[in-house]
Amino acid sequence: MNDRCLIVIPARLASTRLPRKLLLKETGKTVLRHTYEAAARAAVPAGIVVAADHEEIAAEVRSFGGEVIMTSPDCASGTDRVAEVARARGDWDILVNVQGDEPEISPAAIDLAANLLVRDPNVSMATLATPIRSKDKLLDPACVKVVFDDRGRALYFSRSPIPYARTWHDSLLDDKPAHFHQHIGLYAYRRDFLLRLAELPRSDAEKLESLEQLRVLAAGHTILVGVIDEPTTGIDTPADYREFVRRMATSPALQEGSA
């Protein structure tokens, strides 16, 4: 456990495709509570807090004994909400951004991202990736790809297939180590860097790809990338939530983890 590392779960009441999704509770617990309890099982961070934008979210967190900080409803992104917590809580050096709609988040994934910064004090930001084994996913612009060097430093993020295989054959998807990686949107930030992030100018690549992390690379900063075996599963749509409820009902391991 690192007493300078804090998990922050940005939690917004409104959502477009699945209204009030963080408060859905067909499993007996809200999505937000599942996420909080899964994240709390991580071993490296010493604390966890929800950054809420609405009193209903805050009341839910208090109902299960979690810690909550109210943040502005005008925050443009989850990153901005985490930065508000960073400004209010100067006692934490590393903040790990865990999305509130990921009730099956792996505690090991959180620990990996946090440890990348714990072990390298010269790096200000870390994230995760997982191998891509499907051509459909590789070609899907909604699936963000990342290429990194032999030391795990991100070289580029893109909605396009990268690296581009000049000569394609399907067996490329099965090679080990993997050629293609999906970016996982779990971030760890050093506090002082997070507070400066919003001041960095948007790069041309960020504007074209609509990927905030490209701003960091364009400004010359390093993003370390840890690799996990499987992607985390977020809840964006009613179908996603139905599948989550089904998995909870049929998986003893998930039920035990949520107890």
N, C-alpha and C positions, 0 to 999 in steps of 0.2 A: 504494500500500500504506500502511495506517495502522498504525503500530507499537503502537497502544493497542487494537487490535481483534482479538478472538479468536473463532474458531468453536468451539462446544462441541457435540458429538454425544452426547446422553444415550442410553445403550445398556443395555437390560435383557434378561437371558437369557430369562426366562419371557415367554410371550405366549399369549393365550387361543385365538384362532381359527387361528393357525398356529404350532405349538410350535417354539421355538428358531429363529425365522425369520431372525434376523440372521446365523446361522451356516450357512444353506443355501448351497450352492455348486455347483449344477448347471452354472453358466456357467464354472466353473473358478476363480471368486473368490466369496467370501461376499458376501451382501447388504451387510453392514457395510463391507467393503472397497470395494465399488463406491461406496457413499455417501461414504466418507472421501475417495476419490480424486476423485470429482466435486466435492465441497466444496472440496478443496485447490486446485482450478483457479480459485477466486474470486480476484480481483485485489486487493480492498480489505483484507480481514483479513490480519494478519501471521502468524497462527498458527492451529493446529487441534489439538484434543485430544478424545479420547473419554472420557466420564464413565461408567465401567463399574460394574455392580453385582455382577459375578461374575468369578472368576478365569478361566473359560473365555473370556469376552469379552476380558479383558485379554490373555490369551495370544494370541488371534487378532490383536489390534491390534499387539502386539509382533512377531508373525511377519512382518508386512509393513512394519515399520519405523515404525509410527505411535506417537504419544504417547498415553498413557493415564493417567488418574487414577482410583483406586478411590473409589467413593462408597457411601453406606449402602444396603443392600438394602431398607431400610424407607422410602425416599423415596416419597412418595405420587404424585409426577408427575415428568415430565421437567423441568419448571420448577424443582422442588425440587433435582433432581440438578445442573442448571446452577448453581443458587445455591450448592451445596456447592463447586463449582469456583471460583465467584466469591470465596467466603470464603478459599479456599486460595491463590488467585492474585491478590493485590492489585495486580499490575503491569499489569492490563488494565482499560481504562475501559469498553469496549463488548464485550458478549458476544452472539454470534449463535447462537440455538438452532436446530440443524438435526436433524430426526428421523433416527434411524439406519436407518429402513426406507424411505428415499427415495433409492434408488440412481441415479435419473435426475434428481436435483435440478439445477437450472440454476445454474451459477456466477454468471450475470448477476443472477438473483433474489437470491442472497445479497448480492451487491455493492449492489443497489438498497436492500435493507433496512438494510445497514450504513451506506450513505452518507446515508440520511435522518437518522441521529443524528450522523454526522460533520459534516454541513453545518449542523445546528441544535443547538447546545449546550444550548439551553433545553428540549429535549424528552428524555424519559427512556425512551421505548418506541416501537418501530416494528414494522409488520407488512405483509403483502401482501394483494392481492385480485386477482381476475380477472373479466372480464365473464361474466355468465350469459346463454347464448343458447338455453337449453332450458327449456320450461315445467315439465317433470318435475323438473328440478333445482331450479328456483325454488320448487316446492311441497314438495320433499323436506326434512323436518326434520333429516336427517343432514347436509345441506348448509347450513353456517352463512353467513348473509348479513351484509353490512356496508354501512352508509350513511356517507358522509363529506362534508365541506364542500369548498368550492372551493380551500381550501389543503391538502387532503388529511388533515384532522383527523377521526378517527372520531367519528361522532355516536351510533351504536348498532350493536350486533351482535344478531342474532336467528336463531332456527331457523325463524321465520315469514317469508313473503315481505315484504321491505321494500325500497324504499317500496311501499306498497300502492296499486295502480292502481284508482282508483274506477271508471273505465270501462276495461274490458279489451279489447284486441284484440291478436292474435298478433304484429302488426308491431312492437309495443313491444320485442320481444326482438331485433329486428334494428337498432334505431335506434343511431346513433352521434352523440355518445358514448353508451355503454351506460347504461341506467337501473338495472340490477341487477348486483350484484357478489357473487361468492363469496369468503368469507374464506379465505385460505391460511395455514395454521398454522405459518408461519416467523416467528420473533420476533427482534428485536434489542433488547437492554436496556442501559441504562447501569448500571454495576456497583452504585453506591450505591443506586439505585432497586430493583434486583433483590433486594438484601439486605433491603429494607424491605417488599417485595411481600407476603410471607407474613404480615406483621403487619397488613395492611389488613383491616378487617372485611368479611365477605361481605355483599354488598348483596342486597336483596330480589330484584332482577332476576337476579342471578347464581344465586340459589337456584332461581328459577323456570325459567330457561333452561338452567341447568347450563353456563354459559360464564364462565370465570374472568376474561376480559378486561373483563367488565362491572363487576367490582370496581374495576378501575383507573379507568374512566370515572366511576363513582359517587363515587369519592374526589376527583374534580376534576382528574385527571391527563390529559395529552394523549397519544393514540396516533396517530402518523402512519401513513398507509396509502399504500404504493406500488402501482401497478397494473402487472401483467404480462399478456402476451397469453394464455398458456395455464396451466392449473393444474398443479401438480406432482403426480406420480403415486406414491403410497405403496403399500406392500405390506401388506395386512391379512389376506388369505385365501389358501388354496391356488390358487384361480383367478387371483388377482392375480399370484402368483409364476409360474405357468405362462405367463401373458401376457408377463411381463417376460423370461423365458427365451426365449420365441418372438421377442420384439423384438430381443433381443441376438443371436440366431442369424441374423436376416434383415436387420439394419440395419448397413451398413458404418460409418456415422457413430458409432453407439453402440459398436461394437467398437473403433474408433479411439480414442474417448474413454476407454475402459477399459483401453487398452494400458499 
